[in-house]
Amino acid sequence: MTEIEKLRREIDSIDEEIAKSLRRRIEVAQAMGRMKEGAIYDPVREFALMERLRNLCPDIDAKALDAIYREVISLCRAVQRQLRAACMGPAGSFSQEATVKALGSHVDVVFVDGPQGVFDAIVRERADLGVVPVENTTEGTVYASLDAFSTAPQDIRILSEVR
């Protein structure tokens, strides 16, 4: 057996360990989901987890580690309850890109027209949360988002920021 073949076998073994650990994480997330009441999205906890992992593995590219764990967290959230996020459409828009960047790909995206549509989708319970632009490179400050937020019910609040 060549040295490359030995290393490939070692990588295969590590991949099996990763897959088994992922399965175990999903099982624990399912158990937590049965116990949880209310919101399943906790950006403060997710940020703390990402920061802890970055500190644990400073030699791994932070963006890559974040991307991997964003998907792991998104998958585990989805086995607890499928999250619905409203964003301004259409599919492929910057708003959808920001939604996936914030929440991972295991989220049902509800496309709406304009920032007010995002808030309306939440109020009407068509979405659990929403993503709206506050600033962008085209307009600078997006006043339509600020106006929609200022007239939204008081229980609607900002949870996190996507950059």
N, C-alpha and C positions, 0 to 999 in steps of 0.2 A: 504494500500500500504506500502510495506516495505521500509526501508531507501535505500536499494540497488536499488529497482525499481525507487524511486524518482531520485536517482543519474543517473540512466540509461536514464531516460526521459530528464534530464538536459543535458547529453552528446548528446542525439539525437537532442535536440534543438540547441546546439552549432554546431553540425555537419551540420545541415541545414543552419545555419548562414554562416559557412565556405563555403559550396557549393554555396550559393547565392553570396557571396563575390567573389568567384572564377569566377562564371559566369559573374559578373560585370567587373572583371579585364580583362577577355577575350574580352568582348564587347569594352572596352576602348582600348585594344591592337589592335583590328580589326580597330577601327577608326584611331588610330595612323598609322597603316600599310597603310591605304588609303592615308594618308598625306605624309608619308616618301618617300624619293627617295634615292636609293643607299642601303648601308649596313644596315642590321637589327641587326647584332651582334655588341654589344658595351661592351666589357669586362670591361672597366673602369667604366661605369655606373652600370653594374651588380655587380662588386666588391664593389662599394660604397653602393649599396642597401643591399647586404649581410652584410656588416660591420655595417650599420645603424640598421638593424634588430637584429644582435647579440648584439649590445649595448642597444637596446630597451628591449631585453629579455635575460639578462645575466644569468638567472636561467634555461634557456632551453639549452640543450646540443648543442653546436655550430655545430658539425658535422651533427646532425640530422636536425637542422634548415637549414643548407646549402643544404642538400640533398632534403628537401621538396621544398625549393625555387628554387633550380636548375631546378626541374621538372616544377614548376609553370612558371618560366621564359621561359623554353624550349617550353612549350605548347603555351604560349602567342606569342613567336617568330614564331612558326609554323603557327599560324592563320594569321600572317602578311604575311609570305612567307616561304615556306619550305626550310630550310637550307640544303645544301649538303656539307658534310665534307669528304675529302679524308684521308684515313689512310692506313697503311700497313696491308694487310690481313694475314691470313684469318679471318673469323668471329670467335669471341671468343679470339682474340689475345690481348696482352697487349695494343697495339695501339688502338684497338676498345674500350677497357676499359677506356683508357685515354680520348678518344673522348667523350664518354658518361659522364665521370666525369666532363669534361670541359663544355659540351654543353647540357647535359640532353639527354633523350631518344627520344625526338621528333625531330630527325635530320636524314636525309637520309645519310647513310654511304656508301661511294664509296671505295671499297677495291682495292688496287693497290699493285704492287711489288716494294718494296724498297722506300727509301726517294725520289729518283729522280722521281719515279712514282707519288708521292704525289704532287710535284711541277708541273709536267707535267699536271696532272689532273686540277690544278688551272689555268694554262696558257691556256689550251684547253677548259676552262669553263665547264668541267665536274663536277667541285666542286667549291663551293664558298670560301672554306678555307680548310686547311689541318692540320693534327697533325702528327708531326715527333718526334722521340726520339732524344734528344741531349746527354743524359746520360742514362745508364741503369746498372743494377747490373751484367750483363754478360760481357759486353765489356768495361764498363766505358764510356769514351767519344765515341759517335757514329760519327766517322769521315765521313761516307757516308752522313749523314744529313748535317753536316757542309759544305761538298763539294757541295752538291746540293744547299744549300742556297747561297753559295758564287757565284754560276754561274746563279742563278735565276734572272729574270727581276727585275729592281729596285723597281717596284710597289708592289712586294711581300715583306711583312714585318712580323715581330713577333708581335702578338697581346697579347699573354698572356702565362703563364707557368702553366703546370699541375704538381702537385707533388703527 
